[in-house]
Amino acid sequence: NRVPTLMGLTALSLGAASGVARADAVTDWNANAGAAALAACIAPTDNPLHESRLYAMLHLAVHDALNAIQRRSRPYAYDAAAPAGTSIAAAVAAAAHDVLVSQIARIGAPFPASCIAAGIARAEADYAGALAAIGDGAAKAQGIALGQAAAAAVIARRANDGSDTALVDPGFPQGSAPGVWRFTPGSPPIAFAAGWGQVRPFVLQHAAQFRPGPPLAVDCAGKPLNNAA
């Protein structure tokens, strides 16, 4: 299950809020996000970093949209009150769609443009289907506007969070002394996600907030074993 905590929050909001919507609109878009990520070639194992960030942003936008319809918790990025009767299903669809399309589009090398285009196309198809199932009118229009606003707020808050760092770095500096990092023998000569430790977290104050201390210094081959004994 992806992003269980945010899923729980948004599902609670969906069940309690007023309006016409399927009971599983949030989980539907969770599944749609997984399908779009798969089509974009970043799931299930090729790019877990951008993939997990994508899901987190999507559910935060959905949460903030639903929270604007019926306030139940502190918003993440979008703090507003929606007009009475706003379509929940339209709000969920628009929030999820806008995050999916914008964030899949910004994924670069080494993922081919054809994969990115396929991921976007899958999100667009799911969005068209979701909106077609909602009757036209003010409620639908208000829901779309609300979802778009929530997504825009989340996207703006996560802008410049460091996630544009290179996913693979063949030029990452290596050392030769004991205890100094180097490329793994027998694997591609790259450093994977070397800059992702500096990406701004969603909840923690910073990535090192609960990081343990460094390992023992390695100044001879026997020291770590002697200390462990």
Disulfide bonds with the S-S distance in Angstrom:
Cys41-Cys115 1.95
